[in-house]
Amino acid sequence: MDERARILIVQPDRNYLAVLSRRLSDAGFRVATADSVAGAVAELHRLPVDLVLAELNMKPTSGAELARIVRGEVQWNDLPVMLITGKSKPTDAVRAYEAGADDVILKPFHFEVLVARIGSRLARERAMKLLRADNATLDARIVERAILLGELKNQLAAAEAECRRLELLVRAKAER
């Protein structure tokens, strides 16, 4: 099985999409592409991805709305979403973060920096997955121990009841 991270690139400009796709493939990532938010959602349903890299300013649906859709679905809400924008208005970045984006990258950017940021985000998500798995294991052990403790309490109560019964029998015999 291919262990390389799978990145979904969402970019309406087909030339820019082709460049990003080729460069990220060359950097060692598996790449899926979509030219719209609707296409991205379809791709997310088709195969799991490890990270979404999308254009912030798309029409008719923006990258911020894609982040909101991703955060609204249980199966995707931990999926890292990074948005790219050519505008440097802080309101665009704020809108993206409010929608649930993990990162906003301003154009122009150095491709090596983009790859490093993607790698960092993927490493953080892998660490979080391990933490969630460890927490689930610990939760299961707590439930198991709670059940065992309940069973032991019941056994102790039964043993104490038997001791009282035997004490009453011994007293009754001693009184005769």
C-alpha positions in Angstrom: 0.0 0.0 0.0 1.2 3.5 -0.9 2.2 5.3 2.4 2.6 8.7 0.7 0.2 11.4 1.8 -2.7 12.1 -0.5 -3.4 15.8 -1.1 -6.5 17.2 -2.7 -5.8 20.3 -4.7 -8.8 22.5 -5.5 -8.0 25.2 -8.0 -10.3 26.6 -10.7 -7.3 27.8 -12.9 -6.5 24.6 -14.8 -2.9 25.7 -15.7 -2.1 26.6 -12.0 -3.8 23.3 -11.0 -1.5 21.4 -13.4 1.6 23.1 -12.0 0.7 22.6 -8.4 -0.2 18.9 -9.1 3.0 18.2 -10.9 5.2 20.0 -8.3 3.5 18.3 -5.4 3.7 14.9 -7.1 7.4 15.5 -7.7 7.7 16.4 -4.0 6.5 12.9 -3.2 2.8 13.3 -2.5 -0.1 11.5 -4.1 -2.3 14.1 -5.7 -6.0 14.3 -6.4 -7.4 17.4 -8.1 -10.7 19.3 -8.5 -11.5 22.6 -10.2 -14.4 23.5 -7.9 -15.8 23.0 -4.4 -18.4 20.7 -5.8 -15.7 18.6 -7.4 -13.7 18.6 -4.2 -16.6 17.3 -2.2 -17.2 14.6 -4.7 -13.5 13.7 -4.5 -13.6 13.6 -0.7 -16.5 11.1 -0.9 -14.6 9.0 -3.5 -11.3 8.4 -1.7 -9.9 9.7 1.6 -7.3 12.4 1.5 -4.8 13.5 4.1 -4.9 17.3 3.4 -6.9 19.8 1.3 -5.0 22.6 -0.5 -7.5 25.0 -2.1 -7.7 28.4 -3.6 -9.5 30.8 -1.2 -11.1 33.0 -3.8 -13.1 30.7 -6.1 -16.5 31.3 -7.7 -19.3 30.5 -7.1 -18.2 28.7 -3.9 -15.1 29.9 -2.0 -12.3 28.0 -0.4 -13.6 29.3 3.0 -16.9 27.7 2.3 -15.1 24.4 1.4 -13.3 24.6 4.8 -16.8 25.2 6.5 -18.1 22.1 4.6 -15.1 20.0 5.7 -15.5 21.1 9.3 -19.2 20.3 9.2 -18.8 16.6 8.3 -17.8 14.2 11.1 -15.6 12.1 8.8 -13.6 15.1 7.6 -13.6 17.5 10.5 -10.0 16.7 11.5 -8.8 16.9 7.9 -6.2 19.7 7.5 -7.3 22.5 5.2 -4.8 25.0 3.7 -6.0 27.8 1.6 -4.0 29.8 -1.0 -4.8 33.4 -1.8 -3.3 36.1 -4.0 -5.0 38.9 -2.1 -3.3 40.3 1.0 -6.5 41.7 2.6 -6.5 40.5 6.2 -10.3 40.1 6.0 -9.9 37.2 3.5 -7.5 35.4 5.9 -9.8 36.1 8.9 -12.8 34.7 6.9 -10.8 31.6 6.1 -9.7 31.0 9.6 -13.2 31.6 10.9 -14.5 29.0 8.5 -12.0 26.4 9.9 -9.0 26.7 7.7 -5.7 25.5 9.3 -3.5 27.8 7.3 -3.7 30.6 4.7 -0.8 30.9 2.3 -0.3 34.2 0.4 0.9 34.2 -3.2 3.5 34.5 -4.3 5.2 31.8 -2.2 8.3 29.7 -2.5 7.3 26.2 -3.4 9.8 24.7 -1.0 8.1 26.7 1.8 4.7 25.3 0.7 6.0 21.7 0.8 7.5 22.3 4.3 4.2 23.8 5.6 2.3 20.8 4.1 4.8 18.4 5.7 4.5 20.1 9.0 0.7 20.1 8.9 0.6 16.4 8.0 3.1 15.5 10.8 0.9 17.3 13.3 -2.2 15.5 12.0 -0.4 12.1 12.2 0.5 12.9 15.8 -3.1 13.9 16.6 -4.3 10.6 15.0 -1.9 8.7 17.3 -3.1 10.6 20.3 -6.7 10.0 19.4 -6.0 6.3 19.0 -4.2 6.2 22.3 -7.1 8.0 24.0 -9.5 5.5 22.5 -7.4 2.6 23.9 -7.3 4.2 27.3 -11.0 4.9 27.3 -11.6 1.2 26.4 -9.4 0.1 29.3 -11.2 2.4 31.7 -14.5 0.9 30.6 -13.1 -2.6 31.0 -11.8 -1.7 34.5 -15.1 -0.1 35.5 -17.0 -3.3 34.5 -14.5 -5.4 36.4 -14.8 -3.1 39.5 -18.6 -3.4 39.3 -18.3 -7.2 39.2 -15.9 -7.2 42.1 -18.2 -5.0 44.1 -21.1 -7.4 43.5 -18.9 -10.4 44.6 -17.9 -8.5 47.7 -21.5 -7.7 48.6 -22.4 -11.3 48.1 -19.5 -12.4 50.3 -20.4 -9.9 53.0 -24.0 -11.1 52.9 -22.8 -14.7 53.2 -20.6 -13.7 56.2 -23.6 -12.1 58.0 -25.7 -15.2 57.3 -23.1 -17.5 58.7 -22.6 -15.2 61.8 -26.4 -15.4 62.4 -26.3 -19.2 62.1 -23.3 -19.4 64.6 -25.1 -17.1 67.1 -28.3 -19.0 66.8 -26.4 -22.3 67.4 -24.5 -20.7 70.4 -27.8 -19.6 72.0 -29.2 -23.1 72.0 
